[in-house]
């Protein structure tokens, strides 16, 4: 079983509470808009965990030179597709639904909207996760992220984590 901490849209702010919530995780995934590469470096150094991520629309060359626009991999028996701007079931960004089908993705992760969503798309058999925004930049009121497990082919134990009001931390 792999325990995952998922966040997005840090926009160059990393709440110290993130580290407490990721203590029992084996991997951290970041769905873009790190802000700077220092955020990724702090996540890796302070937790000692592997970090998978994609760059977002506000990320500069420092992040884009390390993290791709789209990442597709298998975690245990689950094919994962991650990109920053992807939409959600029935409102996917152009080309995303076709990519999910072509890659046989069972878990689709994106950020960008700052709106936390976990929605199953029964038309293509894929779970969508957007952890909301963990940073202070944007219009969201509460900083959020997700924690969940992948156990073989099962995605389970999904928890919404609220880090407090935007601007605090």
QUIRA-V315524 format. One record per residue. N is the residue number from 0. PHI is phi as a letter, one per 40 degrees, with the letter a starting at -180 (NA if undefined). OMEGA is omega in whole degrees, 0 to 359 (* if undefined). D_LAST is the distance of its C-alpha to the last C-alpha in Angstrom with 1 decimal. Layout:
n=N phi=PHI omega=OMEGA d_last=D_LAST
n=N phi=PHI omega=OMEGA d_last=D_LAST
This chain:
n=0 phi=NA omega=179 d_last=31.0
n=1 phi=b omega=178 d_last=28.0
n=2 phi=c omega=188 d_last=24.5
n=3 phi=b omega=170 d_last=22.2
n=4 phi=b omega=185 d_last=18.5
n=5 phi=b omega=176 d_last=18.3
n=6 phi=a omega=182 d_last=15.7
n=7 phi=a omega=171 d_last=16.2
n=8 phi=f omega=175 d_last=15.2
n=9 phi=c omega=177 d_last=12.3
n=10 phi=f omega=176 d_last=13.8
n=11 phi=g omega=174 d_last=12.9
n=12 phi=b omega=180 d_last=9.2
n=13 phi=b omega=179 d_last=8.4
n=14 phi=c omega=180 d_last=5.4
n=15 phi=c omega=179 d_last=7.1
n=16 phi=c omega=179 d_last=7.9
n=17 phi=d omega=185 d_last=10.2
n=18 phi=c omega=177 d_last=12.5
n=19 phi=c omega=182 d_last=13.1
n=20 phi=c omega=181 d_last=14.0
n=21 phi=c omega=183 d_last=16.3
n=22 phi=d omega=183 d_last=18.1
n=23 phi=c omega=179 d_last=21.2
n=24 phi=c omega=175 d_last=21.4
n=25 phi=b omega=180 d_last=24.2
n=26 phi=a omega=172 d_last=22.9
n=27 phi=b omega=176 d_last=19.9
n=28 phi=b omega=180 d_last=20.8
n=29 phi=b omega=185 d_last=19.0
n=30 phi=c omega=170 d_last=20.7
n=31 phi=g omega=189 d_last=20.2
n=32 phi=g omega=173 d_last=18.4
n=33 phi=d omega=187 d_last=16.7
n=34 phi=h omega=173 d_last=16.7
n=35 phi=a omega=180 d_last=18.3
n=36 phi=c omega=179 d_last=19.9
n=37 phi=c omega=178 d_last=17.5
n=38 phi=c omega=178 d_last=15.0
n=39 phi=c omega=181 d_last=18.0
n=40 phi=c omega=178 d_last=19.1
n=41 phi=c omega=178 d_last=15.9
n=42 phi=d omega=182 d_last=15.9
n=43 phi=c omega=185 d_last=19.6
n=44 phi=c omega=185 d_last=19.6
n=45 phi=c omega=181 d_last=16.9
n=46 phi=c omega=185 d_last=18.3
n=47 phi=g omega=184 d_last=21.9
n=48 phi=b omega=172 d_last=22.2
n=49 phi=c omega=180 d_last=24.1
n=50 phi=b omega=172 d_last=22.2
n=51 phi=b omega=180 d_last=24.0
n=52 phi=a omega=175 d_last=22.9
n=53 phi=b omega=177 d_last=24.3
n=54 phi=c omega=178 d_last=23.6
n=55 phi=b omega=185 d_last=22.6
n=56 phi=c omega=179 d_last=24.0
n=57 phi=c omega=184 d_last=21.6
n=58 phi=c omega=180 d_last=22.0
n=59 phi=c omega=183 d_last=24.4
n=60 phi=d omega=181 d_last=27.1
n=61 phi=d omega=179 d_last=24.9
n=62 phi=c omega=183 d_last=23.5
n=63 phi=c omega=179 d_last=26.7
n=64 phi=c omega=181 d_last=28.8
n=65 phi=b omega=185 d_last=27.1
n=66 phi=b omega=181 d_last=26.2
n=67 phi=c omega=176 d_last=28.8
n=68 phi=c omega=181 d_last=28.6
n=69 phi=b omega=179 d_last=29.8
n=70 phi=b omega=178 d_last=29.8
n=71 phi=b omega=180 d_last=32.3
n=72 phi=a omega=177 d_last=32.7
n=73 phi=b omega=174 d_last=33.7
n=74 phi=b omega=189 d_last=31.5
n=75 phi=f omega=180 d_last=34.0
n=76 phi=b omega=183 d_last=36.2
n=77 phi=b omega=175 d_last=33.8
n=78 phi=c omega=185 d_last=34.1
n=79 phi=b omega=176 d_last=30.7
n=80 phi=b omega=181 d_last=30.4
n=81 phi=b omega=173 d_last=27.1
n=82 phi=a omega=183 d_last=26.7
n=83 phi=c omega=182 d_last=24.1
n=84 phi=b omega=185 d_last=26.1
n=85 phi=b omega=184 d_last=28.2
n=86 phi=g omega=183 d_last=28.3
n=87 phi=a omega=183 d_last=29.0
n=88 phi=d omega=184 d_last=32.2
n=89 phi=g omega=177 d_last=34.8
n=90 phi=a omega=179 d_last=32.7
n=91 phi=c omega=172 d_last=32.4
n=92 phi=c omega=182 d_last=32.2
n=93 phi=d omega=176 d_last=35.6
n=94 phi=g omega=185 d_last=36.9
n=95 phi=c omega=182 d_last=34.2
n=96 phi=d omega=179 d_last=36.2
n=97 phi=c omega=178 d_last=39.1
n=98 phi=c omega=179 d_last=37.1
n=99 phi=c omega=179 d_last=35.7
n=100 phi=c omega=182 d_last=39.3
n=101 phi=c omega=180 d_last=40.7
n=102 phi=c omega=182 d_last=38.3
n=103 phi=f omega=182 d_last=38.8
n=104 phi=c omega=176 d_last=35.0
n=105 phi=b omega=177 d_last=34.0
n=106 phi=b omega=180 d_last=30.2
n=107 phi=b omega=182 d_last=28.8
n=108 phi=b omega=173 d_last=25.2
n=109 phi=a omega=177 d_last=23.8
n=110 phi=b omega=171 d_last=20.7
n=111 phi=g omega=188 d_last=20.9
n=112 phi=c omega=186 d_last=21.1
n=113 phi=g omega=180 d_last=17.5
n=114 phi=b omega=179 d_last=19.4
n=115 phi=c omega=177 d_last=19.2
n=116 phi=a omega=169 d_last=22.8
n=117 phi=b omega=187 d_last=25.0
n=118 phi=b omega=175 d_last=28.6
n=119 phi=c omega=176 d_last=31.8
n=120 phi=c omega=183 d_last=34.4
n=121 phi=c omega=179 d_last=37.6
n=122 phi=c omega=180 d_last=39.7
n=123 phi=b omega=177 d_last=38.7
n=124 phi=g omega=184 d_last=37.4
n=125 phi=b omega=177 d_last=33.9
n=126 phi=c omega=178 d_last=30.5
n=127 phi=b omega=175 d_last=27.9
n=128 phi=b omega=169 d_last=24.1
n=129 phi=b omega=185 d_last=21.4
n=130 phi=c omega=185 d_last=17.9
n=131 phi=g omega=182 d_last=16.5
n=132 phi=b omega=180 d_last=13.6
n=133 phi=c omega=182 d_last=10.5
n=134 phi=b omega=183 d_last=9.4
n=135 phi=c omega=184 d_last=9.0
n=136 phi=c omega=177 d_last=12.7
n=137 phi=h omega=186 d_last=15.2
n=138 phi=c omega=181 d_last=16.5
n=139 phi=c omega=181 d_last=14.8
n=140 phi=c omega=183 d_last=13.1
n=141 phi=b omega=176 d_last=11.3
n=142 phi=c omega=184 d_last=9.7
n=143 phi=b omega=171 d_last=12.4
n=144 phi=a omega=182 d_last=14.3
n=145 phi=b omega=171 d_last=17.6
n=146 phi=b omega=182 d_last=19.3
n=147 phi=a omega=180 d_last=23.1
n=148 phi=b omega=168 d_last=26.3
n=149 phi=b omega=182 d_last=29.3
n=150 phi=b omega=185 d_last=32.4
n=151 phi=g omega=179 d_last=35.5
n=152 phi=c omega=185 d_last=35.8
n=153 phi=b omega=172 d_last=33.5
n=154 phi=b omega=188 d_last=29.9
n=155 phi=a omega=175 d_last=28.6
n=156 phi=f omega=181 d_last=26.0
n=157 phi=c omega=180 d_last=23.5
n=158 phi=b omega=172 d_last=20.3
n=159 phi=c omega=178 d_last=17.7
n=160 phi=b omega=175 d_last=14.1
n=161 phi=b omega=182 d_last=11.7
n=162 phi=c omega=181 d_last=8.0
n=163 phi=h omega=182 d_last=7.5
n=164 phi=c omega=177 d_last=8.3
n=165 phi=d omega=180 d_last=8.2
n=166 phi=g omega=178 d_last=6.8
n=167 phi=c omega=176 d_last=3.8
n=168 phi=h omega=* d_last=0.0
